[in-house]
């Protein structure tokens, strides 16, 4: 049995977009690609959740402090940094896993001690984004396991 050189393939790394929330009713839906409870930092430089999804529906984001609205197509990647207290709590409570489909909707605003906060609704379809795995091929006589 000889060992051959491994055959490497190039991997395209999707750039994606960050989601900026600036419009009531704004909704972002997609398949969870990665999630970390402390992968980003909030407005006070404290750890907060970061979620990367592959959009299953077209979405919008707002850039430059909400002044520029941009459309992101389904199939693109989007990163959500949960710096808002309400979104942070919701994502932590959701206990997201790779392959879940998540929908996040900017629902309303509320008063805080430092001004105004944003309230979000988070829904999860557990495992809905995981493709069915093909059944393993039947073993042939002489196959090694």
DRENDO-1510 file (C-alpha; in Angstrom, 1 decimal, always signed):
<recs>
REC; n; res; u; v; w
REC; 1; UNK; +0.0; +0.0; +0.0 .
REC; 2; UNK; +1.6; +3.3; -1.1 .
REC; 3; UNK; +0.8; +6.7; +0.3 .
REC; 4; UNK; +0.2; +9.4; -2.3 .
REC; 5; UNK; +0.3; +13.1; -2.0 .
REC; 6; UNK; -3.0; +14.5; -0.8 .
REC; 7; UNK; -5.1; +16.3; -3.4 .
REC; 8; UNK; -6.0; +19.8; -2.1 .
REC; 9; UNK; -8.9; +21.8; -3.4 .
REC; 10; UNK; -9.2; +25.6; -3.2 .
REC; 11; UNK; -11.8; +26.9; -0.8 .
REC; 12; UNK; -13.6; +30.1; -1.6 .
REC; 13; UNK; -14.2; +32.0; +1.6 .
REC; 14; UNK; -17.4; +33.9; +1.5 .
REC; 15; UNK; -17.1; +37.5; +2.6 .
REC; 16; UNK; -20.7; +38.1; +3.6 .
REC; 17; UNK; -22.2; +41.3; +5.1 .
REC; 18; UNK; -22.8; +42.5; +8.6 .
REC; 19; UNK; -26.5; +43.1; +9.5 .
REC; 20; UNK; -27.2; +46.6; +10.7 .
REC; 21; UNK; -30.7; +47.0; +12.2 .
REC; 22; UNK; -32.5; +50.3; +11.5 .
REC; 23; UNK; -36.0; +49.6; +10.3 .
REC; 24; UNK; -38.9; +48.2; +12.3 .
REC; 25; UNK; -40.1; +44.9; +10.8 .
REC; 26; UNK; -36.7; +44.2; +9.3 .
REC; 27; UNK; -36.3; +40.4; +9.1 .
REC; 28; UNK; -33.3; +38.2; +8.5 .
REC; 29; UNK; -33.7; +34.5; +8.0 .
REC; 30; UNK; -31.0; +31.9; +7.3 .
REC; 31; UNK; -29.3; +28.7; +8.0 .
REC; 32; UNK; -26.8; +28.8; +11.0 .
REC; 33; UNK; -23.3; +28.4; +9.7 .
REC; 34; UNK; -21.6; +29.3; +12.9 .
REC; 35; UNK; -22.5; +30.6; +16.3 .
REC; 36; UNK; -20.5; +31.8; +19.4 .
REC; 37; UNK; -21.9; +33.1; +22.6 .
REC; 38; UNK; -18.9; +35.4; +23.0 .
REC; 39; UNK; -17.5; +35.8; +19.4 .
REC; 40; UNK; -17.9; +39.6; +19.2 .
REC; 41; UNK; -18.1; +42.6; +21.5 .
REC; 42; UNK; -21.0; +44.9; +22.3 .
REC; 43; UNK; -21.1; +48.7; +22.5 .
REC; 44; UNK; -19.3; +48.6; +25.9 .
REC; 45; UNK; -16.5; +46.3; +24.7 .
REC; 46; UNK; -18.1; +43.3; +26.5 .
REC; 47; UNK; -18.3; +39.9; +24.9 .
REC; 48; UNK; -21.6; +39.2; +23.0 .
REC; 49; UNK; -22.9; +36.5; +20.6 .
REC; 50; UNK; -21.9; +36.4; +17.0 .
REC; 51; UNK; -24.0; +34.5; +14.4 .
REC; 52; UNK; -23.1; +33.7; +10.8 .
REC; 53; UNK; -26.0; +32.6; +8.6 .
REC; 54; UNK; -26.5; +31.7; +5.0 .
REC; 55; UNK; -29.5; +33.7; +4.0 .
REC; 56; UNK; -32.5; +31.6; +2.9 .
REC; 57; UNK; -34.5; +34.8; +2.0 .
REC; 58; UNK; -33.4; +38.2; +0.7 .
REC; 59; UNK; -32.6; +40.6; +3.5 .
REC; 60; UNK; -31.6; +44.2; +4.0 .
REC; 61; UNK; -28.8; +45.7; +6.1 .
REC; 62; UNK; -28.1; +49.3; +7.1 .
REC; 63; UNK; -24.5; +50.7; +6.9 .
REC; 64; UNK; -22.9; +54.0; +7.8 .
REC; 65; UNK; -25.0; +54.5; +11.0 .
REC; 66; UNK; -28.2; +53.5; +9.3 .
REC; 67; UNK; -28.0; +56.0; +6.5 .
REC; 68; UNK; -27.3; +53.5; +3.7 .
REC; 69; UNK; -29.8; +50.6; +3.0 .
REC; 70; UNK; -28.4; +47.6; +1.1 .
REC; 71; UNK; -30.1; +44.4; -0.1 .
REC; 72; UNK; -28.4; +41.0; +0.4 .
REC; 73; UNK; -29.6; +38.1; -1.7 .
REC; 74; UNK; -30.6; +34.7; -0.5 .
REC; 75; UNK; -27.6; +32.3; -0.6 .
REC; 76; UNK; -25.2; +35.1; +0.6 .
REC; 77; UNK; -23.6; +35.0; +4.1 .
REC; 78; UNK; -24.5; +37.5; +6.8 .
REC; 79; UNK; -23.0; +38.1; +10.2 .
REC; 80; UNK; -25.1; +39.2; +13.1 .
REC; 81; UNK; -23.4; +40.7; +16.1 .
REC; 82; UNK; -25.7; +40.7; +19.1 .
REC; 83; UNK; -24.6; +44.0; +20.8 .
REC; 84; UNK; -28.2; +45.0; +21.6 .
REC; 85; UNK; -29.1; +43.6; +25.0 .
REC; 86; UNK; -32.5; +42.2; +23.9 .
REC; 87; UNK; -30.9; +40.4; +20.9 .
REC; 88; UNK; -28.0; +39.1; +23.0 .
REC; 89; UNK; -30.4; +37.5; +25.5 .
REC; 90; UNK; -32.6; +36.0; +22.8 .
REC; 91; UNK; -29.7; +34.4; +20.9 .
REC; 92; UNK; -28.2; +33.0; +24.1 .
REC; 93; UNK; -31.6; +31.6; +25.1 .
REC; 94; UNK; -32.1; +30.1; +21.6 .
REC; 95; UNK; -29.1; +27.7; +22.0 .
REC; 96; UNK; -28.5; +27.7; +18.3 .
REC; 97; UNK; -26.7; +24.9; +16.5 .
REC; 98; UNK; -25.2; +24.6; +13.0 .
REC; 99; UNK; -27.9; +23.6; +10.6 .
REC; 100; UNK; -30.8; +25.4; +12.5 .
REC; 101; UNK; -32.8; +27.9; +10.5 .
REC; 102; UNK; -33.2; +31.1; +12.4 .
REC; 103; UNK; -35.5; +34.1; +11.8 .
REC; 104; UNK; -34.8; +37.4; +13.6 .
REC; 105; UNK; -37.2; +40.3; +13.4 .
REC; 106; UNK; -36.7; +43.8; +14.7 .
REC; 107; UNK; -40.0; +44.3; +16.5 .
REC; 108; UNK; -39.9; +47.6; +18.4 .
REC; 109; UNK; -38.0; +50.1; +20.5 .
REC; 110; UNK; -38.0; +50.6; +24.3 .
REC; 111; UNK; -36.6; +53.1; +26.7 .
REC; 112; UNK; -33.4; +52.3; +28.6 .
REC; 113; UNK; -31.4; +54.2; +31.2 .
REC; 114; UNK; -29.0; +55.3; +28.4 .
REC; 115; UNK; -31.6; +56.1; +25.7 .
REC; 116; UNK; -33.4; +53.6; +23.5 .
REC; 117; UNK; -33.0; +49.8; +23.0 .
REC; 118; UNK; -34.2; +47.6; +20.2 .
REC; 119; UNK; -36.5; +44.6; +20.8 .
REC; 120; UNK; -36.2; +41.5; +18.6 .
REC; 121; UNK; -38.2; +38.3; +18.0 .
REC; 122; UNK; -36.2; +35.2; +17.4 .
REC; 123; UNK; -37.6; +32.0; +16.0 .
REC; 124; UNK; -35.7; +28.7; +15.4 .
REC; 125; UNK; -36.5; +25.7; +13.2 .
REC; 126; UNK; -34.2; +23.1; +14.7 .
REC; 127; UNK; -32.1; +21.2; +12.2 .
REC; 128; UNK; -34.2; +22.4; +9.2 .
REC; 129; UNK; -31.1; +23.5; +7.3 .
REC; 130; UNK; -29.3; +20.1; +7.6 .
REC; 131; UNK; -29.4; +18.3; +4.3 .
REC; 132; UNK; -30.3; +14.6; +4.5 .
REC; 133; UNK; -27.3; +12.4; +4.4 .
REC; 134; UNK; -27.2; +9.7; +1.8 .
REC; 135; UNK; -27.5; +6.2; +3.1 .
REC; 136; UNK; -24.1; +4.4; +3.2 .
REC; 137; UNK; -23.4; +2.1; +0.3 .
REC; 138; UNK; -23.8; -1.6; +1.1 .
REC; 139; UNK; -20.6; -3.4; +1.9 .
REC; 140; UNK; -19.1; -5.6; -0.8 .
REC; 141; UNK; -17.4; -8.8; +0.0 .
REC; 142; UNK; -13.8; -8.1; +0.7 .
REC; 143; UNK; -14.3; -4.4; +1.8 .
REC; 144; UNK; -12.3; -3.5; +4.9 .
REC; 145; UNK; -13.9; -1.4; +7.7 .
</recs>
